[in-house]
Amino acid sequence: MTAQESFIGSHINSSGGRAVSHDNNNREKILAAARMLMAEKGIMKTSLADIAREVGISKG
């Protein structure tokens, strides 16, 4: 593997070719929404659907 292939591979994930930074950005949005909702509603009353709705993504 060349250095260029290694660099490209480290910035692309295998599940769809999206940039890793995009995935990290979504991850941070999801975690922030989860924290906020759990603080407001409590852990037991916060669902994945609530978190997805808050972020504007599907839970699937």
C-alpha positions as CSV (number, residue, x, y, z in Angstrom):
1,M,0.0,0.0,0.0
2,T,1.3,3.4,-0.9
3,A,1.4,6.4,1.5
4,Q,-1.4,8.0,-0.6
5,E,-3.6,4.9,-0.4
6,S,-3.0,4.8,3.4
7,F,-3.9,8.5,3.7
8,I,-7.1,8.1,1.6
9,G,-8.0,4.9,3.5
10,S,-7.7,6.7,6.9
11,H,-10.2,9.4,5.7
12,I,-12.8,7.2,4.1
13,N,-14.9,4.6,5.9
14,S,-15.8,1.3,4.4
15,S,-19.6,1.6,4.8
16,G,-20.2,4.1,2.1
17,G,-17.2,6.2,1.3
18,R,-18.2,9.1,3.4
19,A,-15.5,11.2,5.0
20,V,-14.7,10.2,8.6
21,S,-15.0,13.9,9.7
22,H,-18.6,13.9,8.5
23,D,-19.3,10.8,10.6
24,N,-17.6,12.4,13.6
25,N,-19.7,15.5,13.2
26,N,-22.9,13.5,13.2
27,R,-21.7,11.5,16.2
28,E,-21.2,14.7,18.1
29,K,-24.6,16.0,17.2
30,I,-26.2,12.8,18.3
31,L,-24.4,12.7,21.6
32,A,-25.2,16.4,22.3
33,A,-28.9,15.8,21.6
34,A,-28.9,12.6,23.7
35,R,-27.4,14.5,26.7
36,M,-29.8,17.4,26.4
37,L,-32.9,15.2,26.1
38,M,-31.8,12.9,28.9
39,A,-31.2,15.9,31.1
40,E,-34.7,17.3,30.3
41,K,-36.7,14.0,30.2
42,G,-34.6,11.6,32.2
43,I,-32.8,8.6,30.8
44,M,-35.7,6.2,31.1
45,K,-38.1,8.5,29.1
46,T,-35.6,9.3,26.3
47,S,-35.9,7.1,23.2
48,L,-33.7,6.7,20.2
49,A,-36.6,8.1,18.2
50,D,-36.5,11.3,20.3
51,I,-32.8,11.6,19.8
52,A,-33.1,11.0,16.0
53,R,-35.9,13.5,15.7
54,E,-33.9,16.2,17.6
55,V,-30.9,15.7,15.3
56,G,-33.1,15.5,12.2
57,I,-32.0,12.0,11.1
58,S,-33.7,8.6,10.9
59,K,-33.0,6.0,13.5
60,G,-32.8,3.2,11.1
